[in-house]
Amino acid sequence: MDTVLPRIPRLKDPNVLVGFDTCDDAGVYRLSPECALVQTVDFFTPIVDDPYTFGRIAAANALSDVYSMGGRPLTALSILCYPARGDLEDLEQILRGGADTMIEAGCVILGGHSVNDEEMKFGYAVTGMVHPERIWTNAGARPGDVLVLTKPLGTGVIGTALKRGIADPAHVEAAILSMCRLNRFEGEVHGCTDITGFGLLGHAREMALASGVTLLIEAERLEWLPGAPDYARQGAIPGGLNNNRDFVSCAVEFRRELPPETEALLYDPQTSGGLLLSMPPERASGRIIGRVLERGEKPLIVV
């Protein structure tokens, strides 16, 4: 995508406050000096067996992009790919799960679109609102800030363990609760991104490059979902994790040798993961996992 997007024609508009140039989680368009729209879209294939839970996770994941820009979700349009002969009760539960999460977020579902597809996919296009001078972007991290991560890591390896039949139900339930939790956050934030498919280091790399800084991450401060390190040790490694490692590892300076499972989880692709926030240390709340430095030789340092 990075090589294709620059070649796509686009209309220049001074009201576009955030486009796709900095790989942010959503776009922002100014309507007035005090109001801007935040727009995003996200959908994916089922990652859990229960249709209601799948709907809840898909909704929380789509809403996260608006929260990561400092916005408030307003409206949503559902996106559904579903087999024509699929079970209608399952379909109802998917839509019900998504609707319940949207209601929790105070976001109105206006409608949507569906197509016949043998591979089921579900998600939302979400529109939110933000003040043009209070947008959080991944280009806002400042040297001296601390890094805060709002959810534990490990949904990718736990999902893989579930597919292999080796996951403890209690560990799966903990991962589900984390994925269903909304990424609402209030505070003084300089930069932000949500941690999803590129893993912690992949999204941290985007923030570091967009901000022109180096992010130092302290591995011992990271929080893992219950069971995640054990499943990584057992080889429950999703394909996306290895892809992330192949792409991002050249941007990382490891200052000490980490246990293999810890290093693997730094690249683990997350579904509906937490927010990575760059905040002034005196205003920080939540789990601090590192700090922002002046740009060094590499954009990422892990200690």
Backbone as CSV, one residue per row, in Angstrom:
resi,resn,N_x,N_y,N_z,CA_x,CA_y,CA_z,C_x,C_y,C_z
1,MET,0.814,-1.206,0.000,0.000,0.000,0.000,0.855,1.267,0.000
2,ASP,1.966,1.266,0.747,2.802,2.457,0.841,3.366,2.859,-0.514
3,THR,3.562,1.886,-1.409,4.109,2.209,-2.722,3.026,2.592,-3.719
4,VAL,1.791,2.189,-3.467,0.689,2.460,-4.392,0.013,3.795,-4.107
5,LEU,-0.265,4.087,-2.834,-1.046,5.272,-2.474,-0.470,6.589,-3.006
6,PRO,0.861,6.783,-2.988,1.376,8.058,-3.504,1.054,8.296,-4.976
7,ARG,0.730,7.242,-5.707,0.451,7.392,-7.139,-1.039,7.614,-7.431
8,ILE,-1.869,7.589,-6.396,-3.303,7.757,-6.585,-3.647,9.246,-6.608
9,PRO,-4.372,9.733,-7.656,-4.723,11.165,-7.700,-5.691,11.526,-6.576
10,ARG,-5.588,12.763,-6.102,-6.494,13.219,-5.048,-6.709,14.713,-5.161
11,LEU,-7.853,15.140,-4.692,-8.222,16.551,-4.695,-7.595,17.245,-3.496
12,LYS,-6.888,18.319,-3.745,-6.292,19.081,-2.648,-7.363,19.981,-2.041
13,ASP,-7.491,19.918,-0.726,-8.519,20.680,-0.016,-7.930,21.129,1.309
14,PRO,-7.895,22.443,1.563,-7.291,22.927,2.814,-8.041,22.483,4.055
15,ASN,-9.270,21.988,3.899,-10.030,21.527,5.048,-9.668,20.104,5.464
16,VAL,-8.864,19.409,4.665,-8.378,18.087,5.064,-7.266,18.300,6.087
17,LEU,-7.563,18.037,7.328,-6.587,18.243,8.403,-5.708,17.025,8.624
18,VAL,-6.251,15.834,8.388,-5.478,14.592,8.476,-5.920,13.698,7.329
19,GLY,-4.973,13.359,6.447,-5.242,12.421,5.365,-4.484,11.136,5.599
20,PHE,-4.080,10.478,4.493,-3.369,9.211,4.662,-1.858,9.356,4.594
21,ASP,-1.349,10.591,4.574,0.092,10.802,4.441,0.887,10.266,5.617
22,THR,0.347,10.379,6.833,1.087,9.975,8.033,0.615,8.641,8.588
23,CYS,-0.174,7.890,7.808,-0.656,6.566,8.239,-1.443,6.656,9.539
24,ASP,-2.213,7.735,9.710,-3.040,7.847,10.901,-4.209,6.886,10.833
25,ASP,-4.901,6.736,11.956,-5.964,5.741,12.062,-7.258,6.182,11.405
26,ALA,-7.443,7.479,11.197,-8.661,7.998,10.581,-8.336,9.303,9.880
27,GLY,-9.239,9.725,8.995,-9.110,11.018,8.357,-9.906,12.070,9.110
28,VAL,-9.491,13.328,8.992,-10.179,14.425,9.669,-10.430,15.543,8.659
29,TYR,-11.687,16.006,8.604,-12.080,17.061,7.671,-12.758,18.185,8.443
30,ARG,-12.242,19.416,8.278,-12.763,20.562,9.014,-14.065,21.063,8.385
31,LEU,-15.088,21.231,9.219,-16.353,21.817,8.787,-16.454,23.290,9.170
32,SER,-15.858,23.650,10.301,-15.894,25.022,10.791,-14.696,25.220,11.702
33,PRO,-14.442,26.440,12.174,-13.313,26.653,13.079,-13.388,25.843,14.364
34,GLU,-14.580,25.350,14.721,-14.733,24.629,15.975,-15.191,23.186,15.801
35,CYS,-15.315,22.712,14.577,-15.851,21.363,14.373,-15.196,20.698,13.164
36,ALA,-14.774,19.462,13.353,-14.222,18.662,12.262,-14.767,17.240,12.356
37,LEU,-14.915,16.614,11.197,-15.373,15.239,11.143,-14.186,14.287,11.192
38,VAL,-14.340,13.206,11.930,-13.370,12.110,11.940,-14.025,10.932,11.233
39,GLN,-13.369,10.387,10.208,-13.976,9.314,9.428,-13.031,8.126,9.291
40,THR,-13.601,6.923,9.450,-12.809,5.704,9.372,-13.691,4.546,8.931
41,VAL,-13.065,3.458,8.517,-13.790,2.235,8.166,-12.914,1.042,8.528
42,ASP,-13.545,0.003,9.081,-12.784,-1.194,9.457,-13.718,-2.398,9.497
43,PHE,-13.306,-3.493,8.894,-14.075,-4.738,8.961,-13.128,-5.903,8.763
44,PHE,-13.525,-7.095,9.266,-12.649,-8.261,9.167,-13.452,-9.543,9.315
45,THR,-12.767,-10.656,9.128,-13.389,-11.976,9.262,-13.504,-12.351,10.739
46,PRO,-14.361,-13.310,11.096,-14.546,-13.679,12.506,-13.263,-14.168,13.162
47,ILE,-13.050,-13.730,14.396,-11.887,-14.190,15.154,-12.307,-15.009,16.368
48,VAL,-13.616,-15.089,16.617,-14.167,-15.932,17.686,-15.362,-16.694,17.107
49,ASP,-15.743,-17.773,17.781,-16.844,-18.602,17.275,-18.220,-17.998,17.542
50,ASP,-18.378,-17.308,18.659,-19.685,-16.791,19.041,-20.047,-15.570,18.190
51,PRO,-21.156,-15.600,17.451,-21.479,-14.485,16.542,-21.744,-13.168,17.270
52,TYR,-22.410,-13.206,18.418,-22.682,-11.978,19.161,-21.362,-11.317,19.588
53,THR,-20.442,-12.104,20.090,-19.150,-11.577,20.524,-18.370,-11.017,19.347
54,PHE,-18.434,-11.702,18.209,-17.766,-11.200,17.009,-18.291,-9.815,16.648
55,GLY,-19.615,-9.622,16.711,-20.188,-8.318,16.413,-19.708,-7.243,17.365
56,ARG,-19.624,-7.585,18.647,-19.147,-6.618,19.644,-17.698,-6.212,19.375
57,ILE,-16.855,-7.193,19.082,-15.440,-6.897,18.839,-15.275,-6.055,17.583
58,ALA,-16.017,-6.398,16.521,-15.913,-5.645,15.270,-16.300,-4.185,15.475
59,ALA,-17.332,-3.944,16.285,-17.760,-2.576,16.544,-16.723,-1.822,17.377
60,ALA,-16.225,-2.448,18.437,-15.224,-1.788,19.286,-13.974,-1.465,18.491
61,ASN,-13.595,-2.365,17.594,-12.410,-2.158,16.776,-12.583,-0.959,15.839
62,ALA,-13.756,-0.831,15.219,-13.997,0.289,14.312,-14.070,1.615,15.069
63,LEU,-14.708,1.610,16.227,-14.810,2.826,17.036,-13.444,3.317,17.509
64,SER,-12.513,2.394,17.685,-11.202,2.732,18.229,-10.480,3.776,17.392
65,ASP,-10.672,3.732,16.070,-9.989,4.693,15.204,-10.434,6.121,15.487
66,VAL,-11.708,6.309,15.832,-12.193,7.646,16.178,-11.627,8.083,17.525
67,TYR,-11.655,7.171,18.503,-11.092,7.503,19.812,-9.607,7.852,19.706
68,SER,-8.884,7.170,18.825,-7.443,7.396,18.727,-7.102,8.761,18.132
69,MET,-8.072,9.426,17.518,-7.865,10.782,17.007,-8.359,11.841,17.988
70,GLY,-8.793,11.393,19.178,-9.335,12.317,20.155,-10.777,12.678,19.907
71,GLY,-11.468,11.913,19.035,-12.822,12.240,18.629,-13.896,11.536,19.430
72,ARG,-15.135,11.966,19.195,-16.314,11.351,19.795,-17.146,10.726,18.684
73,PRO,-17.409,9.425,18.714,-18.188,8.779,17.654,-19.618,9.326,17.609
74,LEU,-20.114,9.541,16.389,-21.474,10.049,16.206,-22.374,9.050,15.494
75,THR,-21.947,8.602,14.305,-22.780,7.725,13.486,-21.944,6.602,12.902
76,ALA,-22.640,5.525,12.497,-21.956,4.379,11.907,-22.811,3.780,10.807
77,LEU,-22.148,3.207,9.802,-22.782,2.430,8.742,-22.155,1.039,8.752
78,SER,-22.981,0.018,8.812,-22.445,-1.344,8.883,-21.997,-1.817,7.509
79,ILE,-20.983,-2.657,7.501,-20.456,-3.288,6.292,-20.491,-4.788,6.526
80,LEU,-21.234,-5.510,5.674,-21.454,-6.931,5.905,-21.238,-7.732,4.631
81,CYS,-20.401,-8.747,4.717,-20.264,-9.770,3.671,-20.749,-11.073,4.296
82,TYR,-21.768,-11.681,3.691,-22.397,-12.839,4.324,-22.935,-13.776,3.254
83,PRO,-22.774,-15.092,3.441,-23.275,-16.033,2.429,-24.795,-16.009,2.330
84,ALA,-25.297,-16.091,1.106,-26.745,-16.023,0.885,-27.485,-17.114,1.648
85,ARG,-26.871,-18.270,1.814,-27.503,-19.383,2.529,-27.032,-19.470,3.986
86,GLY,-26.448,-18.399,4.490,-25.947,-18.406,5.862,-27.063,-18.419,6.889
87,ASP,-26.720,-18.799,8.094,-27.681,-18.900,9.191,-28.153,-17.500,9.601
88,LEU,-29.454,-17.251,9.514,-29.997,-15.933,9.826,-29.962,-15.632,11.325
89,GLU,-30.042,-16.673,12.162,-29.931,-16.434,13.602,-28.529,-15.949,13.964
90,ASP,-27.515,-16.561,13.325,-26.149,-16.085,13.551,-25.993,-14.646,13.073
91,LEU,-26.572,-14.337,11.919,-26.494,-12.980,11.393,-27.130,-11.983,12.362
92,GLU,-28.281,-12.343,12.901,-28.939,-11.450,13.854,-28.056,-11.201,15.071
93,GLN,-27.379,-12.240,15.553,-26.530,-12.085,16.723,-25.312,-11.209,16.430
94,ILE,-24.755,-11.335,15.233,-23.633,-10.466,14.850,-24.075,-9.005,14.876
95,LEU,-25.205,-8.732,14.220,-25.712,-7.360,14.166,-26.103,-6.858,15.553
96,ARG,-26.663,-7.741,16.378,-27.056,-7.352,17.734,-25.826,-7.013,18.576
97,GLY,-24.777,-7.823,18.461,-23.558,-7.536,19.215,-22.953,-6.203,18.822
98,GLY,-22.891,-5.947,17.505,-22.382,-4.656,17.054,-23.236,-3.501,17.540
99,ALA,-24.559,-3.674,17.472,-25.467,-2.612,17.900,-25.328,-2.317,19.382
100,ASP,-25.182,-3.348,20.207,-25.038,-3.125,21.648,-23.782,-2.324,21.968
101,THR,-22.693,-2.612,21.252,-21.459,-1.857,21.492,-21.593,-0.423,20.994
102,MET,-22.249,-0.231,19.861,-22.472,1.131,19.370,-23.338,1.926,20.344
103,ILE,-24.343,1.285,20.925,-25.183,1.965,21.928,-24.336,2.348,23.140
104,GLU,-23.465,1.442,23.573,-22.571,1.747,24.697,-21.722,2.978,24.404
105,ALA,-21.311,3.127,23.137,-20.473,4.261,22.745,-21.279,5.521,22.460
106,GLY,-22.616,5.433,22.462,-23.443,6.578,22.117,-23.388,6.911,20.648
107,CYS,-23.171,5.894,19.812,-23.012,6.071,18.368,-24.237,5.491,17.657
108,VAL,-24.844,6.274,16.761,-26.086,5.886,16.101,-25.782,5.136,14.804
109,ILE,-26.363,3.954,14.640,-26.238,3.212,13.378,-27.299,3.737,12.415
110,LEU,-26.864,4.295,11.294,-27.781,4.890,10.326,-28.239,3.905,9.252
111,GLY,-27.510,2.825,9.068,-27.825,1.855,8.019,-26.580,1.066,7.690
112,GLY,-26.448,0.682,6.426,-25.269,-0.076,6.022,-25.438,-0.676,4.654
113,HIS,-24.534,-1.599,4.345,-24.570,-2.267,3.041,-24.084,-3.701,3.206
114,SER,-24.711,-4.614,2.482,-24.320,-6.021,2.557,-24.162,-6.591,1.153
115,VAL,-23.299,-7.593,1.027,-23.104,-8.302,-0.229,-23.036,-9.797,0.058
116,ASN,-23.386,-10.588,-0.932,-23.300,-12.037,-0.838,-21.841,-12.449,-0.980
117,ASP,-21.304,-13.104,0.032,-19.902,-13.511,0.024,-19.774,-14.762,0.882
118,GLU,-19.153,-15.786,0.365,-19.000,-17.027,1.116,-18.085,-16.860,2.318
119,GLU,-17.184,-15.871,2.267,-16.327,-15.587,3.418,-16.927,-14.422,4.201
120,MET,-17.425,-14.685,5.393,-18.089,-13.669,6.194,-17.109,-12.602,6.668
121,LYS,-17.556,-11.357,6.580,-16.793,-10.217,7.087,-17.785,-9.206,7.639
122,PHE,-17.361,-8.479,8.668,-18.271,-7.515,9.291,-17.482,-6.384,9.934
123,GLY,-18.062,-5.197,9.876,-17.459,-4.037,10.518,-18.296,-2.807,10.269
124,TYR,-17.676,-1.638,10.435,-18.409,-0.381,10.329,-17.548,0.721,9.719
125,ALA,-18.217,1.629,9.031,-17.656,2.949,8.735,-18.205,3.887,9.795
126,VAL,-17.325,4.554,10.521,-17.729,5.371,11.665,-17.351,6.828,11.411
127,THR,-18.264,7.722,11.737,-18.008,9.160,11.671,-18.082,9.737,13.077
128,GLY,-17.084,10.531,13.419,-17.059,11.183,14.712,-16.817,12.671,14.582
129,MET,-16.662,13.322,15.703,-16.465,14.769,15.734,-15.310,15.100,16.661
130,VAL,-14.525,16.119,16.296,-13.412,16.568,17.117,-13.194,18.057,16.859
131,HIS,-12.703,18.763,17.855,-12.324,20.160,17.649,-11.056,20.192,16.800
132,PRO,-10.989,21.041,15.778,-9.815,21.057,14.902,-8.494,21.315,15.604
133,GLU,-8.529,21.952,16.772,-7.289,22.230,17.495,-6.991,21.204,18.577
134,ARG,-7.821,20.150,18.652,-7.612,19.123,19.680,-7.506,17.733,19.070
135,ILE,-6.998,17.645,17.868,-6.859,16.354,17.189,-5.615,15.643,17.717
136,TRP,-5.761,14.349,18.006,-4.605,13.517,18.322,-4.162,12.831,17.033
137,THR,-2.890,12.934,16.694,-2.372,12.220,15.529,-1.119,11.457,15.935
138,ASN,-0.673,10.565,15.060,0.554,9.836,15.385,1.798,10.676,15.083
139,ALA,1.610,11.916,14.613,2.731,12.816,14.349,2.981,13.786,15.491
140,GLY,2.286,13.600,16.635,2.367,14.583,17.704,3.266,14.245,18.862
141,ALA,3.939,13.088,18.845,4.796,12.715,19.971,5.962,13.688,20.115
142,ARG,6.272,14.076,21.352,7.320,15.057,21.622,8.386,14.482,22.538
143,PRO,9.647,14.791,22.294,10.689,14.366,23.237,10.365,14.839,24.649
144,GLY,10.530,13.949,25.608,10.182,14.242,26.986,8.852,13.648,27.401
145,ASP,8.009,13.297,26.425,6.747,12.631,26.738,6.998,11.228,27.266
146,VAL,6.010,10.701,27.972,6.008,9.278,28.306,5.007,8.573,27.399
147,LEU,5.182,7.262,27.256,4.308,6.431,26.436,3.389,5.626,27.344
148,VAL,2.098,5.686,27.062,1.094,4.968,27.840,0.373,4.002,26.910
149,LEU,0.199,2.757,27.337,-0.532,1.754,26.572,-1.745,1.325,27.393
150,THR,-2.943,1.361,26.767,-4.179,1.217,27.537,-4.718,-0.205,27.617
151,LYS,-4.171,-1.158,26.878,-4.630,-2.542,26.967,-3.428,-3.488,26.941
152,PRO,-3.566,-4.663,27.564,-2.500,-5.663,27.476,-2.403,-6.237,26.062
153,LEU,-1.268,-6.862,25.778,-0.986,-7.413,24.454,-1.173,-8.931,24.437
154,GLY,-1.434,-9.475,23.246,-1.454,-10.924,23.106,-2.664,-11.515,22.412
155,THR,-3.549,-10.695,21.840,-4.750,-11.270,21.218,-4.418,-12.165,20.038
156,GLY,-3.351,-11.847,19.319,-2.993,-12.647,18.149,-2.599,-14.070,18.506
157,VAL,-1.702,-14.228,19.470,-1.256,-15.577,19.832,-2.373,-16.344,20.534
158,ILE,-3.221,-15.629,21.302,-4.329,-16.333,21.955,-5.336,-16.804,20.915
159,GLY,-5.604,-15.999,19.902,-6.483,-16.427,18.823,-5.934,-17.625,18.080
160,THR,-4.621,-17.648,17.872,-3.988,-18.790,17.209,-4.058,-20.029,18.101
161,ALA,-3.844,-19.853,19.403,-3.961,-20.977,20.338,-5.384,-21.529,20.349
162,LEU,-6.370,-20.647,20.229,-7.762,-21.085,20.180,-8.017,-21.935,18.943
163,LYS,-7.499,-21.497,17.808,-7.671,-22.259,16.574,-7.003,-23.633,16.662
164,ARG,-5.923,-23.719,17.417,-5.200,-24.993,17.561,-5.773,-25.872,18.663
165,GLY,-6.755,-25.344,19.394,-7.383,-26.134,20.439,-6.581,-26.257,21.710
166,ILE,-5.657,-25.337,21.962,-4.817,-25.435,23.160,-5.065,-24.274,24.125
167,ALA,-6.039,-23.409,23.821,-6.257,-22.225,24.656,-7.151,-22.540,25.840
168,ASP,-6.764,-22.080,27.004,-7.579,-22.186,28.209,-8.791,-21.258,28.051
169,PRO,-10.009,-21.743,28.312,-11.203,-20.885,28.169,-11.112,-19.589,28.970
170,ALA,-10.485,-19.636,30.134,-10.353,-18.419,30.943,-9.476,-17.389,30.239
171,HIS,-8.438,-17.860,29.540,-7.562,-16.950,28.801,-8.290,-16.355,27.603
172,VAL,-9.093,-17.161,26.932,-9.879,-16.670,25.800,-10.870,-15.616,26.271
173,GLU,-11.511,-15.875,27.403,-12.486,-14.922,27.932,-11.823,-13.596,28.286
174,ALA,-10.626,-13.648,28.857,-9.914,-12.417,29.199,-9.564,-11.628,27.940
175,ALA,-9.168,-12.330,26.888,-8.861,-11.654,25.618,-10.112,-11.022,25.026
176,ILE,-11.244,-11.735,25.102,-12.502,-11.203,24.576,-12.916,-9.944,25.323
177,LEU,-12.811,-9.968,26.641,-13.177,-8.790,27.433,-12.310,-7.592,27.052
178,SER,-11.034,-7.842,26.802,-10.140,-6.762,26.399,-10.529,-6.221,25.023
179,MET,-10.808,-7.109,24.079,-11.149,-6.671,22.726,-12.484,-5.942,22.674
180,CYS,-13.404,-6.271,23.574,-14.716,-5.622,23.592,-14.692,-4.277,24.305
181,ARG,-13.633,-4.004,25.064,-13.596,-2.770,25.839,-13.331,-1.568,24.940
182,LEU,-14.128,-0.525,25.095,-13.980,0.676,24.280,-12.713,1.436,24.671
183,ASN,-12.116,2.082,23.672,-10.868,2.819,23.894,-11.101,4.283,24.252
184,ARG,-12.141,4.550,25.026,-12.332,5.922,25.494,-11.156,6.334,26.376
185,PHE,-10.671,7.565,26.171,-9.561,8.051,27.000,-9.648,9.567,27.058
186,GLU,-9.447,10.121,28.248,-9.444,11.561,28.421,-8.132,11.977,29.065
187,GLY,-7.590,13.080,28.609,-6.351,13.577,29.174,-5.636,14.452,28.171
188,GLU,-4.506,14.995,28.595,-3.684,15.820,27.708,-2.782,14.898,26.889
189,VAL,-3.079,14.772,25.616,-2.392,13.835,24.733,-1.724,14.602,23.602
190,HIS,-0.456,14.300,23.347,0.255,14.920,22.226,0.180,14.072,20.961
191,GLY,0.299,12.775,21.099,0.263,11.880,19.945,-0.411,10.577,20.316
192,CYS,-1.016,9.910,19.322,-1.753,8.682,19.628,-1.892,7.817,18.380
193,THR,-1.920,6.514,18.597,-2.314,5.550,17.580,-2.918,4.360,18.308
194,ASP,-3.755,3.590,17.624,-4.246,2.369,18.266,-3.457,1.178,17.754
195,ILE,-3.293,0.184,18.617,-2.454,-0.972,18.311,-3.341,-2.069,17.736
196,THR,-3.170,-2.327,16.446,-3.980,-3.346,15.780,-3.068,-4.291,15.000
197,GLY,-3.316,-4.445,13.707,-2.692,-5.523,12.951,-1.183,-5.485,12.812
198,PHE,-0.559,-4.310,12.922,0.895,-4.235,12.780,1.630,-4.500,14.094
199,GLY,0.888,-4.743,15.171,1.513,-5.021,16.457,2.048,-3.758,17.120
200,LEU,2.508,-3.895,18.360,3.008,-2.741,19.104,4.149,-2.047,18.366
201,LEU,5.155,-2.814,17.931,6.315,-2.178,17.304,5.979,-1.618,15.932
202,GLY,5.077,-2.254,15.213,4.698,-1.733,13.899,4.016,-0.384,14.000
203,HIS,3.077,-0.250,14.920,2.385,1.025,15.075,3.271,2.060,15.772
204,ALA,4.127,1.608,16.686,5.075,2.536,17.307,6.034,3.100,16.262
205,ARG,6.426,2.275,15.309,7.289,2.754,14.221,6.613,3.871,13.442
206,GLU,5.330,3.700,13.120,4.607,4.734,12.387,4.571,6.038,13.170
207,MET,4.341,5.950,14.478,4.320,7.153,15.308,5.695,7.814,15.348
208,ALA,6.735,7.017,15.512,8.091,7.574,15.582,8.469,8.280,14.280
209,LEU,8.181,7.646,13.148,8.536,8.247,11.865,7.725,9.501,11.600
210,ALA,6.413,9.455,11.880,5.565,10.622,11.634,5.954,11.793,12.527
211,SER,6.409,11.500,13.750,6.748,12.549,14.716,8.200,12.987,14.636
212,GLY,9.030,12.237,13.915,10.442,12.573,13.838,11.180,12.368,15.137
213,VAL,10.818,11.304,15.885,11.409,11.032,17.190,11.826,9.564,17.266
214,THR,12.421,9.199,18.388,12.677,7.801,18.717,11.838,7.431,19.940
215,LEU,11.177,6.299,19.864,10.391,5.811,20.993,11.178,4.724,21.710
216,LEU,11.357,4.890,23.014,12.034,3.897,23.844,10.971,3.126,24.617
217,ILE,10.942,1.817,24.422,9.951,0.953,25.062,10.651,0.035,26.054
218,GLU,10.141,0.002,27.275,10.706,-0.834,28.329,9.901,-2.131,28.404
219,ALA,10.517,-3.221,27.953,9.792,-4.493,27.825,9.225,-4.969,29.162
220,GLU,9.935,-4.706,30.253,9.468,-5.189,31.551,8.213,-4.463,32.029
221,ARG,7.898,-3.329,31.440,6.705,-2.578,31.832,5.460,-3.019,31.064
222,LEU,5.624,-3.836,30.036,4.486,-4.243,29.215,3.608,-5.242,29.961
223,GLU,2.319,-5.176,29.673,1.351,-6.095,30.277,0.857,-7.060,29.210
224,TRP,0.846,-8.361,29.550,0.390,-9.382,28.613,-0.971,-9.911,29.040
225,LEU,-1.787,-10.289,28.083,-3.017,-10.996,28.402,-2.664,-12.343,29.039
226,PRO,-3.471,-12.815,29.981,-3.169,-14.096,30.634,-2.982,-15.212,29.622
227,GLY,-1.859,-15.919,29.758,-1.572,-17.054,28.888,-0.794,-16.722,27.646
228,ALA,-0.727,-15.444,27.242,-0.090,-15.094,25.968,1.383,-15.522,25.896
229,PRO,2.217,-15.244,26.915,3.608,-15.694,26.811,3.736,-17.214,26.707
230,ASP,2.895,-17.948,27.438,2.952,-19.410,27.377,2.617,-19.915,25.971
231,TYR,1.578,-19.353,25.350,1.201,-19.802,24.012,2.276,-19.437,22.985
232,ALA,2.920,-18.289,23.170,4.017,-17.927,22.267,5.170,-18.906,22.410
233,ARG,5.456,-19.341,23.662,6.512,-20.339,23.877,6.166,-21.670,23.230
234,GLN,4.852,-21.978,23.164,4.405,-23.231,22.566,4.314,-23.158,21.040
235,GLY,4.636,-21.996,20.480,4.649,-21.877,19.023,3.340,-21.444,18.402
236,ALA,2.398,-20.909,19.195,1.120,-20.420,18.643,1.340,-19.027,18.065
237,ILE,2.054,-18.994,16.954,2.478,-17.731,16.347,1.644,-17.468,15.091
238,PRO,0.838,-16.415,15.058,0.074,-16.106,13.843,0.991,-15.660,12.717
239,GLY,0.557,-15.918,11.482,1.373,-15.536,10.333,1.660,-14.046,10.293
240,GLY,0.696,-13.243,10.725,0.896,-11.803,10.719,2.024,-11.359,11.624
241,LEU,2.281,-12.110,12.694,3.371,-11.758,13.606,4.709,-11.829,12.873
242,ASN,4.932,-12.907,12.146,6.192,-13.041,11.410,6.310,-11.997,10.309
243,ASN,5.194,-11.668,9.664,5.221,-10.609,8.646,5.597,-9.276,9.270
244,ASN,5.030,-8.992,10.442,5.368,-7.744,11.132,6.848,-7.706,11.504
245,ARG,7.355,-8.819,12.002,8.767,-8.866,12.388,9.670,-8.634,11.177
246,ASP,9.334,-9.266,10.052,10.145,-9.099,8.836,10.180,-7.645,8.393
247,PHE,9.067,-6.940,8.550,8.975,-5.563,8.058,9.569,-4.556,9.044
248,VAL,9.377,-4.768,10.351,9.674,-3.730,11.340,11.026,-3.907,12.007
249,SER,11.551,-5.122,12.065,12.733,-5.386,12.896,13.931,-4.511,12.536
250,CYS,14.049,-4.114,11.268,15.184,-3.273,10.866,15.113,-1.876,11.487
251,ALA,13.942,-1.493,12.004,13.779,-0.177,12.613,13.965,-0.212,14.117
252,VAL,14.323,-1.383,14.682,14.366,-1.558,16.134,15.795,-1.824,16.602
253,GLU,16.211,-1.122,17.648,17.468,-1.409,18.337,17.129,-2.095,19.658
254,PHE,17.484,-3.371,19.780,17.299,-4.095,21.035,18.573,-3.943,21.856
255,ARG,18.455,-3.345,23.018,19.627,-3.071,23.836,19.944,-4.198,24.801
256,ARG,19.102,-5.208,24.830,19.407,-6.420,25.589,18.646,-7.574,24.957
257,GLU,19.108,-8.763,25.254,18.450,-9.946,24.712,17.184,-10.239,25.515
258,LEU,16.078,-10.373,24.809,14.797,-10.652,25.453,14.452,-12.122,25.310
259,PRO,13.643,-12.679,26.215,13.124,-14.030,25.993,12.409,-14.081,24.644
260,PRO,12.543,-15.186,23.894,11.933,-15.252,22.560,10.449,-14.942,22.549
261,GLU,9.728,-15.385,23.591,8.283,-15.132,23.603,7.979,-13.645,23.803
262,THR,8.823,-12.948,24.574,8.616,-11.512,24.771,8.847,-10.761,23.477
263,GLU,9.951,-11.091,22.795,10.231,-10.429,21.526,9.104,-10.698,20.515
264,ALA,8.622,-11.928,20.468,7.553,-12.270,19.528,6.304,-11.436,19.789
265,LEU,5.942,-11.278,21.067,4.719,-10.554,21.398,4.796,-9.077,21.072
266,LEU,5.992,-8.533,20.947,6.123,-7.137,20.535,5.618,-6.923,19.111
267,TYR,5.622,-7.997,18.312,5.160,-7.924,16.920,3.761,-8.518,16.741
268,ASP,3.166,-9.005,17.808,1.904,-9.742,17.713,0.781,-8.862,17.160
269,PRO,0.124,-9.260,16.070,-0.984,-8.457,15.542,-2.170,-8.484,16.487
270,GLN,-2.650,-7.303,16.833,-3.759,-7.187,17.776,-5.071,-6.929,17.047
271,THR,-6.147,-7.418,17.621,-7.489,-7.041,17.194,-8.112,-6.218,18.300
272,SER,-8.592,-5.024,17.958,-9.172,-4.118,18.952,-8.226,-3.951,20.138
273,GLY,-6.956,-3.662,19.815,-5.965,-3.450,20.864,-6.107,-2.084,21.505
274,GLY,-5.160,-1.744,22.373,-5.241,-0.499,23.120,-4.702,0.681,22.356
275,LEU,-4.778,1.847,22.997,-4.192,3.064,22.457,-2.764,3.201,22.954
276,LEU,-1.869,3.625,22.067,-0.516,4.019,22.444,-0.499,5.546,22.444
277,LEU,-0.311,6.124,23.629,-0.434,7.563,23.822,0.896,8.179,24.204
278,SER,1.190,9.317,23.610,2.357,10.108,23.988,1.849,11.298,24.792
279,MET,2.270,11.384,26.067,1.689,12.358,26.990,2.788,13.037,27.799
280,PRO,2.528,14.267,28.264,3.483,14.885,29.186,3.527,14.090,30.489
281,PRO,4.700,13.849,31.046,4.811,12.966,32.214,3.995,13.433,33.409
282,GLU,3.847,14.737,33.585,3.107,15.233,34.745,1.597,15.033,34.601
283,ARG,1.129,14.703,33.394,-0.302,14.500,33.158,-0.633,13.041,32.835
284,ALA,0.361,12.179,32.884,0.158,10.801,32.425,-0.717,10.012,33.396
285,SER,-1.612,9.224,32.834,-2.411,8.286,33.616,-2.474,6.980,32.850
286,GLY,-2.411,5.856,33.574,-2.400,4.556,32.922,-1.034,3.910,33.010
287,ARG,-0.855,2.838,32.252,0.389,2.064,32.308,1.449,2.708,31.415
288,ILE,2.488,3.251,32.040,3.594,3.847,31.292,4.540,2.733,30.835
289,ILE,4.830,2.684,29.527,5.681,1.619,28.982,6.981,2.148,28.383
290,GLY,7.199,3.453,28.445,8.423,3.989,27.863,8.371,5.494,27.769
291,ARG,9.240,6.043,26.905,9.294,7.495,26.773,9.733,7.879,25.356
292,VAL,9.576,9.160,25.073,9.895,9.699,23.749,11.234,10.424,23.827
293,LEU,12.130,10.104,22.897,13.463,10.700,22.841,13.633,11.508,21.564
294,GLU,14.649,12.357,21.557,15.048,12.980,20.296,15.396,11.881,19.295
295,ARG,15.202,12.153,18.018,15.423,11.135,17.011,16.884,10.673,17.019
296,GLY,17.058,9.356,17.154,18.389,8.763,17.137,18.628,7.995,15.859
297,GLU,19.514,7.026,15.925,19.865,6.254,14.731,18.686,5.457,14.212
298,LYS,17.894,4.903,15.135,16.722,4.130,14.749,15.480,4.701,15.428
299,PRO,14.307,4.515,14.802,13.088,5.088,15.379,12.612,4.392,16.641
300,LEU,13.052,3.145,16.877,12.585,2.385,18.034,13.763,1.806,18.808
301,ILE,13.674,1.892,20.143,14.641,1.254,21.038,13.845,0.416,22.028
302,VAL,14.260,-0.824,22.252,13.632,-1.682,23.257,14.687,-2.044,24.285
303,VAL,14.367,-1.810,25.554,15.320,-2.116,26.633,14.684,-3.113,27.608
